[in-house]
Amino acid sequence: MLRRLIIAIAAISALAISFCPTDASARRTRAASVADSVPSWDVTASCRAAARVAYNQTPSDRLQGCLASEQRTHDELNKNWSTFPAADRINCVKSLTFSPMYIELVTCLEMRRDVANSRDAKPADTNSRR
C-alpha cells in the first residue's frame, strides 16, 4: 500500500514538473511560441463530445461537421494571427486549458479586440439638441 502511494506521488510530481517550467526563460520561450503561431490542438475529443449531444444529425455527421468547422477556424486564425496583439494571443491560449477548440480561441480574441475597440471609441453624444 505504501509502495503504491510513493509511486503515485512520484508520477504526479514528474507530471507536474513537466508542465511547469521552473525558470523565467522557459516561460518566455513558451509564451513567445504561443505569440508567434496558432497552437496545434487535436480537437477530436471535443468534437466527439459535441457529436454525442447532436440533434437533427447523426453523431457521425455532427463529428465530421465539427472537425471541418474547427479546421476552417484554424485556417482563418493562421491568416489573421498577427492582427491580434501578442498579449491577447498568449492570454487567450492560456485560458483554454481543458479540451481547447479553435472556435473558443477566436471568440476570446475577438472579444478582447472588441473590448479594446469600445474603450478607444468616443462616447456617443447623449446631449442631443432639440
Buried (B, 14 or more C-beta within 10 A) or exposed (E): EEEEEEEEEEEEEEEEEEEEEEEEEEEEEBBEEBBEEBBEBEBEEBBBEBBEEBEEEEEEEBBBBBBEBBEEBBEEBEEEBEEBBBEBBBBBBEEBEEBBBBBBBBEBBEEBBEEEEEEEEEEEEEEEEE
